[in-house]
Structures are given as structure tokens and as C-alpha cells.
């Protein structure tokens, strides 16, 4: 079968054109209509010679964004989702680095875009007929470019091929027996790799995807009521949100009888919260999925309720998607080789240092094997954090803070948070006469909410190791326990 992300979807659209593919609030779109509108977008793009190009998407999560993604993929171009909630400077950084041929959105060009000639209103692509003939797509062609936090201090794009995304999509559809009768809840934004399951695993099998309204993410009892009302059968999301539901989701009065499977990934699930949620939903199967964006999912563990113990971390499990795994003996680092692996990083408008098919990807995660032969996660070998499912590099936050004229020096580390696993916290050395309030407004304009430090600590100097490097372990203790210096707590 061709390794083309849309082949299975187009088969479904021909077999069952009237079946509902997407639902967003009161709006619905059938498989046939989704295929027609995607081909209409494709026709407009093909007229602009976009095959093989990078095309950015600046649309909110939902039906219209999916139509654009499918239209882009149908032409052989790659889609780069932009998070419109990011500060303007971060969006500008990504666009400047990715150098997309167009930025596709709805309505007039946004103020943050410094190259308005690249703006393409999606309505301009819907004026003509649908494309009748679509180009053949090489399985190794780049399908998506997902920008993540970078250790160099700037975001970096993970380039994923049709082959890689298809391999995961089909594995997940088969492993979790996704079928035409399933109703999938979707909350993941397009720039988050969990969305690959929501869109491609689901729509390849004739299932319907239901977009969770953003307003429900901070109202757990209303969210569970929505899951019940929409008769959701499968949901793939992050542990921090599931923890919120376990604690405040009113599951005693909303048992979610139709929910069959919950998949979770992106961060460590506190076992106490998983035990509580598994007890509240005894009929639901839970699955722990693990993998960096560069590998999507390379490990999985069907949750065994009989093995759950409070304060004992659950395993990440066994190889997934046909991946080969090995542990580097000296460091305990997990290495991954498989068809899911990314093609390389997208930098300066092109694919840099492409990965060979036989390359091992170094995850930077420390793991071990337990008595069951399953992999267990023991944290990072470097400083990277996982915050509410997002990958956060402290170096990127430090780079932004040190741009503030009031700051002499700073260091960022992660501290534990019961809701989201980890949150960044910052220690800063300020110039004479400056205060934390002076930099707070600037940082909120430059950092996404999930990267904004939850705590600031002012110090006369940063603690150093004997080799002159910053002592991050001491900083973590100070930021966790408090310090007599000035501390500013951000809003949750």
C-alpha cells in the first residue's frame, strides 16, 4: 500500500462520502465534502507551483484547518502549523527560519507577519474547481514540519515524511482497532504530534473526529459532560489534563459509558492520578504512549491496573510501530531506529543533515529495563523539560530573558508541578535598580504561556560548580523550597 498520508482517507471518501468526518460545535463535514474541499484547495495551490514546498498554516484548530492540511498534502507540499497563540516574535522566528512559500490563513494578513506578500487568504484557493489529477507523492517527501523548543535558544523544525507519519498512523489504527463506528475526541493542536492520530489514524478508518471546544479545557466537569454528550469512544491526550479530570471531572455522576480507550503521551502521568482515574472509569482501557516528536511513538504500554502502585512510575513499555530500541550502556540513554523516525531538522528553509534510514536517534532520555522486559523512563540526560505535553528547552527561555536590558544573568530549570509534571522556573541576577516587574511584561509578550516561568528568584549571583558552570541542582532546590530573595509567582 502506498505510504501516502491521504490514500486511506480518499478511499474512505469514495466508499462512504455521506459519512460524517469532522464535527466542530454545530458544524459537520462529510467525508465526500472534506475530500472535495481539500481538492479545491489543492487546485489553487497547484496553480501556484507549491509541490515540494513548505507551506505554513495560521488557522485555528478545527474543520477549516484540516481542509487546508489535506489540501496541502494532496499537492505534495509539506504543512507547517503555526500556533497563533504564540507571541509575535516567536512566530516571526519560525517563519524566518522555515521560509515557507506561503502562510495560509483566513482574512487579512496579521500584523506580526513581516512578509505580507507571502500571506495567502484561504478563500482565494476556494474560487476554482477541485483538482481532478493529483501528483504522485514520494514516500520520503516531507509531509509535516513541527517546530519545537530548541536547545540552541531558538525553535527548530522536526521534518516528518509521509513514510514516517503513515507508519505511525496505520500502526495506531490497527493497534487500537479504530473503526467506522468510533467517535474520536480531538484537542491536540496541529503543531503537536498527537494530532497525527486524531486526523490520519481516525479518518483513514472512517471514524468521525469531534473537536473539543477550547473553553472546556479549564472546566473538567463540563468537559466530561461533553465527552458523554458526544458519545466519544477514543481520546488521545496529555496526562496533565487527565489528572485534572480525575481530580475535578465529576466522574461519579458522569461515568462516560461509551468511552472505550484513553491514550496518553507527552509527559509523565502521576501514578496516583492514574490510579484514581482508572478506578473512576473501570471499563476504559488505558495506554501509555512514549516518544519524542522525532520518533512520534516508539514505545507503548497497555496499562495493567493490577501493577499500579502509588509513587511508583509506570513503564513506557515495549517497542511500538516496529521500532528497534537499545540502551547505551555508559549513559542509559534510549536510542531508537524505525520507520517512524524523522527525516532531519528543517532549518534555514531546507532539510538539514537528513537522517539515513538506518540511523539511530538519540532521545536524550535515560531508561532501563524492568523484570518484565519493559522500558522504564528515568528522566532527561540534558536539561529539556516536558510541560503539559510541550517540549521546553530552558536555553530558549534563558535566551529571551537575557535579552531584557534589566537582566545581568539568568538560569532556568524545571520544578515539579502536580498538574503538569514540570514547569520552568527562573533565577535572575538583575542590574542595579531593576525589579522583576520590569521584565514580566516583556517576557509575556515574547514567551508562549507554557514557557513562561512559574516562579522567579532574584539573586546577587548564580551558584556555580567548581568548574565555573552553573549549579542547576542547587538552583532547583532553591526554586522549589523558596529563597530569601524576591520571588514572583505567575498566574496558573
C-alpha positions in Angstrom: 0.0 0.0 0.0 1.4 3.5 -0.9 2.9 5.4 2.0 0.9 8.5 1.3 -1.0 10.1 4.2 -4.1 10.7 2.3 -4.5 7.4 0.3 -6.6 5.7 3.0 -8.7 8.8 3.6 -9.5 9.2 -0.1 -10.6 5.5 -0.2 -13.0 6.2 2.7 -14.3 9.3 0.9 -15.1 7.3 -2.2 -16.7 4.4 -0.3 -18.7 6.4 2.2 -19.0 10.0 1.0 -22.0 10.8 3.2 -20.4 9.6 6.5 -19.5 12.4 8.9 -15.8 13.0 9.1 -15.5 16.2 11.2 -17.7 17.9 13.8 -16.9 21.3 15.4 -19.6 22.7 17.6 -22.8 22.7 15.4 -20.9 22.3 12.1 -20.3 19.0 10.4 -18.4 17.9 7.3 -18.8 14.6 5.5 -16.0 12.5 4.0 -17.1 13.4 0.5 -17.3 17.1 1.2 -13.9 17.1 3.0 -12.3 15.4 0.0 -13.9 17.9 -2.4 -12.9 21.0 -0.5 -9.3 19.6 0.1 -9.0 19.0 -3.7 -10.3 22.6 -4.3 -7.5 23.9 -2.0 -5.1 21.6 -3.8 -6.1 23.0 -7.2 -5.4 26.6 -6.1 -2.0 25.6 -4.7 -1.0 23.7 -7.8 -1.7 26.8 -9.8 0.9 28.5 -7.6 3.5 25.7 -8.1 3.7 24.6 -4.5 4.6 21.0 -5.0 7.5 20.1 -2.7 7.3 23.5 -0.9 6.9 24.3 2.7 3.5 26.0 3.4 2.7 27.4 6.8 -0.8 27.3 8.2 -2.1 30.1 10.5 -5.6 28.8 11.2 -7.2 27.8 14.5 -7.6 24.1 15.3 -10.8 22.8 13.7 -12.5 21.9 10.4 -11.1 24.7 8.2 -7.5 23.9 9.3 -8.0 20.2 8.5 -9.3 21.1 5.0 -6.1 23.2 4.5 -3.8 20.5 5.7 -5.4 17.9 3.4 -5.2 20.3 0.5 -1.5 20.9 1.1 -0.7 17.3 1.4 -2.6 16.4 -1.8 -0.2 18.6 -3.8 2.9 17.0 -2.4 3.8 20.1 -0.3 4.5 20.0 3.4 2.4 21.7 6.1 3.9 23.8 8.9 1.3 24.6 11.6 1.8 27.9 13.4 0.4 28.4 16.9 -1.5 31.6 16.7 -1.4 32.0 20.5 2.4 32.3 20.4 3.9 35.7 20.8 4.6 37.6 17.6 8.4 37.4 17.9 8.3 33.6 18.2 6.0 33.3 15.1 8.4 35.6 13.3 11.4 33.4 14.3 9.7 30.3 12.9 8.7 31.9 9.6 12.1 33.5 9.2 13.8 30.1 9.7 11.3 27.9 7.8 11.0 30.3 4.8 7.6 28.9 3.7 6.5 29.8 0.2 3.1 31.0 1.6 1.5 31.5 5.0 -2.1 30.4 4.6 -4.8 31.8 6.9 -8.2 33.4 6.9 -8.9 37.0 6.3 -6.3 39.9 6.0 -2.6 39.5 6.7 -1.9 39.6 10.5 0.2 42.4 12.0 3.0 40.0 13.1 3.9 38.8 9.6 6.8 40.8 8.3 6.5 39.5 4.7 2.8 40.3 3.9 3.4 39.3 0.2 3.6 35.7 1.4 0.2 35.8 3.1 -2.5 33.8 1.3 -6.1 34.0 2.3 -7.6 30.5 2.1 -10.7 31.9 0.4 -8.5 32.7 -2.6 -7.9 29.0 -3.0 -11.6 28.1 -3.0 -12.8 30.0 -6.0 -12.0 27.4 -8.7 -12.9 23.7 -9.4 -11.4 20.8 -7.5 -8.2 19.2 -8.7 -9.0 16.1 -10.8 -5.5 14.8 -11.0 -3.1 14.9 -8.0 0.6 14.4 -8.2 2.3 11.1 -7.2 3.9 11.6 -3.8 7.3 10.1 -2.9 7.0 8.3 0.5 10.2 10.1 1.6 8.7 13.6 0.7 8.3 15.8 3.8 4.6 15.9 4.9 4.8 18.0 8.1 7.3 20.3 9.8 6.6 20.6 13.5 8.6 23.3 15.4 9.6 22.5 18.9 11.7 24.3 21.5 15.4 24.3 20.7 18.4 23.8 22.9 20.3 26.4 20.9 17.9 29.0 22.1 15.7 29.1 19.0 12.8 26.9 17.8 13.7 24.0 15.5 11.6 22.2 12.9 11.2 18.5 13.0 10.7 17.3 9.4 8.4 14.2 9.1 8.0 12.2 5.9 4.8 10.6 4.5 6.5 7.3 5.2 7.1 8.1 8.9 3.6 9.6 9.6 1.9 6.7 7.6 3.8 4.1 9.6 2.5 5.5 12.9 -1.0 6.3 11.6 -1.5 2.7 10.4 0.1 1.1 13.4 -2.2 3.1 15.8 -5.3 2.4 13.7 -4.7 -1.3 13.8 -3.4 -1.5 17.4 -6.3 0.4 18.9 -8.8 -1.1 16.4 -10.1 2.2 15.2 -13.2 1.7 13.1 -16.0 3.4 11.3 -18.2 3.4 14.4 -15.6 5.3 16.6 -16.1 8.9 17.6 -12.7 10.5 18.3 -12.3 13.4 20.7 -9.6 15.9 19.4 -7.9 18.5 21.5 -4.4 18.5 20.2 -3.3 21.5 18.1 -1.8 20.8 14.7 1.7 21.6 15.8 1.5 18.9 18.4 2.3 15.4 17.1 -0.7 13.8 18.9 -2.8 15.4 16.2 -1.4 12.8 13.7 -3.6 10.1 15.4 -6.6 12.4 15.6 -6.6 13.2 11.8 -4.9 10.4 10.0 -5.5 7.3 12.1 -9.1 8.2 12.5 -10.0 9.4 9.1 -8.2 6.5 7.4 -10.7 4.2 9.0 -14.0 6.0 8.5 -14.2 7.3 12.1 -15.6 10.7 13.0 -13.4 13.4 14.7 -15.0 15.7 17.2 -13.1 18.9 18.1 -13.2 19.7 21.8 -14.1 23.4 22.3 -11.2 25.3 23.9 -13.4 26.8 26.6 -13.8 23.3 28.2 -10.1 22.7 28.9 -10.3 24.6 32.2 -13.7 23.2 33.1 -13.2 19.5 33.8 -16.8 18.7 34.8 -18.1 20.4 31.6 -15.5 18.6 29.6 -16.6 15.2 30.9 -20.2 16.1 30.2 -19.2 17.0 26.6 -17.4 13.6 26.2 -20.6 11.9 27.4 -22.9 14.0 25.2 -20.8 13.4 22.0 -20.7 9.6 22.7 -16.9 9.7 22.5 -15.2 6.3 22.3 -11.5 7.1 21.9 -9.5 10.0 23.2 -5.7 10.7 22.9 -4.5 13.5 25.2 -1.9 14.5 27.7 -1.7 13.3 31.4 -2.0 16.8 32.9 -5.5 17.2 31.5 -6.4 13.6 32.5 -5.1 14.4 36.1 -7.4 17.4 36.1 -10.4 15.3 35.2 -9.5 12.6 37.7 -9.5 15.3 40.5 -12.3 17.5 39.4 -14.2 15.9 36.5 -17.3 14.8 38.4 -16.9 11.3 37.0 -19.1 9.9 39.8 -22.1 11.5 38.1 -20.8 11.3 34.5 -19.5 7.8 34.1 -18.7 8.0 30.3 -20.3 4.7 29.4 -19.3 4.9 25.7 -15.7 5.7 26.3 -13.6 2.6 25.5 -10.0 3.8 25.1 -7.8 6.6 26.5 -4.4 7.1 25.0 -2.0 9.4 26.7 1.5 10.8 25.9 3.7 13.8 26.2 4.7 13.7 29.8 4.8 11.5 32.9 1.4 10.6 34.3 1.5 10.8 38.1 0.6 7.2 39.2 -1.7 8.4 42.0 -3.8 10.3 39.5 -3.8 7.4 37.0 -5.0 5.0 39.8 -7.8 7.4 40.7 -8.9 7.8 37.0 -8.7 4.1 36.3 -10.9 3.4 39.3 -13.4 6.0 38.2 -13.5 4.5 34.7 -13.2 0.8 35.3 -14.5 -0.1 31.8 -11.9 2.0 29.9 -8.6 0.7 28.5 -5.7 3.0 29.1 -2.5 3.1 27.1 0.8 4.9 27.8 2.5 6.1 24.6 6.0 7.4 24.6 8.3 9.0 22.0 9.9 12.4 21.2 8.5 14.3 18.2 11.4 13.0 16.2 10.1 9.4 16.5 6.4 10.0 17.2 5.6 6.9 19.2 8.3 4.3 19.7 7.1 2.7 22.9 3.8 1.8 24.4 2.3 0.1 27.5 -1.3 -1.1 27.8 -2.0 -0.1 31.4 -2.2 -3.1 33.7 -4.3 -2.0 36.7 -3.0 -4.8 38.9 0.5 -3.4 38.7 -0.3 0.2 39.5 1.3 1.4 42.8 1.2 4.8 44.3 4.5 6.7 43.9 5.9 4.0 41.5 6.2 5.3 38.0 4.5 3.3 35.2 6.7 1.8 32.5 6.8 3.2 28.9 6.6 -0.4 27.9 7.6 -2.3 24.7 8.7 -1.2 21.2 5.9 0.3 19.1 5.5 0.8 15.3 8.1 -1.8 14.5 10.9 0.3 16.1 14.2 -1.1 17.3 15.3 0.1 20.7 18.6 -0.1 22.5 20.1 1.4 25.7 23.5 3.0 25.6 25.5 1.1 28.2 27.5 4.0 29.6 24.7 6.6 30.0 21.5 4.6 29.9 20.2 6.7 27.0 17.5 5.3 24.8 18.3 5.0 21.1 15.6 4.4 18.5 15.6 3.2 14.9 12.5 2.7 12.9 10.2 3.8 10.1 8.7 6.5 12.3 11.9 8.4 12.6 12.1 11.9 11.3 14.0 12.9 8.1 16.0 15.6 9.8 15.7 19.1 11.0 14.2 21.9 8.9 16.4 24.9 9.2 17.0 28.0 7.1 14.3 26.9 4.6 15.6 23.4 3.9 16.2 20.0 5.3 19.5 20.0 7.2 21.5 16.9 8.0 18.9 14.4 6.8 18.7 11.1 8.8 19.5 7.9 6.9 17.0 5.1 7.1 19.5 3.1 9.3 20.3 5.9 11.7 19.7 5.6 15.5 18.0 8.6 17.0 19.4 9.6 20.4 16.4 10.5 22.5 18.3 12.1 25.4 16.1 10.1 27.8 17.5 7.8 30.4 15.8 4.4 30.6 16.2 0.9 32.0 14.6 -2.5 31.6 12.4 -3.9 34.4 11.8 -7.5 35.4 9.1 -7.7 32.7 11.5 -6.7 29.9 9.7 -3.4 29.6 11.4 0.0 29.3 11.1 2.4 32.2 11.7 6.2 31.9 14.1 7.9 34.4 14.2 11.5 33.2 16.4 13.5 30.9 20.1 13.4 30.4 20.1 17.0 29.4 18.0 20.0 30.7 14.9 19.6 28.5 11.6 19.8 30.2 8.1 18.4 29.4 5.4 20.9 30.4 1.8 19.9 29.7 3.0 17.8 26.8 5.1 20.5 25.3 8.9 20.1 24.9 10.6 23.1 26.5 14.3 23.9 26.3 15.5 26.1 29.2 18.1 27.5 26.9 15.4 29.1 24.8 13.8 30.7 27.8 17.2 31.9 29.1 18.0 33.5 25.7 14.7 35.5 25.8 15.2 36.6 29.5 18.8 37.7 28.9 17.6 40.0 26.0 15.9 42.1 28.7 18.1 45.1 29.4 17.4 44.8 33.2 18.9 41.3 33.4 22.6 40.7 34.1 22.4 36.9 34.0 19.8 34.2 34.4 19.4 30.4 34.6 16.2 28.3 34.1 15.4 24.9 35.4 12.3 22.8 35.9 10.4 22.3 39.2 7.8 19.6 39.9 4.1 20.5 39.4 1.3 18.1 40.3 -0.9 19.3 37.4 1.6 19.4 34.5 4.5 17.3 35.7 7.1 20.1 35.3 7.2 23.8 34.9 10.1 26.1 34.2 11.4 28.4 36.9 14.0 31.1 36.6 16.7 32.6 38.8 17.9 36.0 37.6 20.6 38.5 38.5 19.2 41.9 37.9 21.1 45.1 37.2 21.1 47.7 40.0 17.7 49.4 40.4 15.8 46.9 38.3 12.9 44.8 39.5 11.1 41.7 38.4 8.1 43.7 37.4 10.2 45.5 34.9 10.8 42.2 32.9 7.5 40.5 33.5 5.5 42.4 30.8 8.3 42.0 28.2 8.5 38.2 28.8 4.8 37.7 28.5 5.0 39.3 25.0 7.9 37.0 23.9 7.2 33.6 25.5 4.3 31.2 24.9 2.3 30.6 28.1 3.7 27.1 28.6 7.3 28.5 28.6 6.7 31.4 30.9 8.4 30.6 34.3 6.0 29.8 37.1 8.5 31.3 39.6 11.2 33.9 39.5 14.0 34.1 42.1 16.3 37.2 42.3 19.9 36.5 43.4 23.0 38.6 43.8 24.9 35.9 41.8 24.1 32.4 40.5 25.6 29.4 42.3 28.5 27.8 40.4 30.2 24.5 40.3 34.0 24.2 40.8 34.4 24.1 37.0 32.7 27.5 36.7 29.4 26.1 35.3 26.0 27.0 36.8 25.0 24.6 39.6 21.5 23.7 38.4 20.9 21.2 41.1 21.3 23.9 43.8 19.1 26.2 41.8 16.4 23.6 41.6 16.4 23.2 45.3 16.2 26.9 45.9 13.4 27.4 43.4 11.5 24.5 44.9 11.8 25.4 48.6 12.0 29.1 48.3 14.7 31.6 49.0 15.0 34.8 50.9 15.4 36.8 47.7 12.4 38.2 45.8 10.0 35.6 44.4 7.3 36.3 41.9 4.7 33.7 41.3 3.0 33.8 37.9 -0.7 33.1 37.4 -1.6 29.4 36.8 
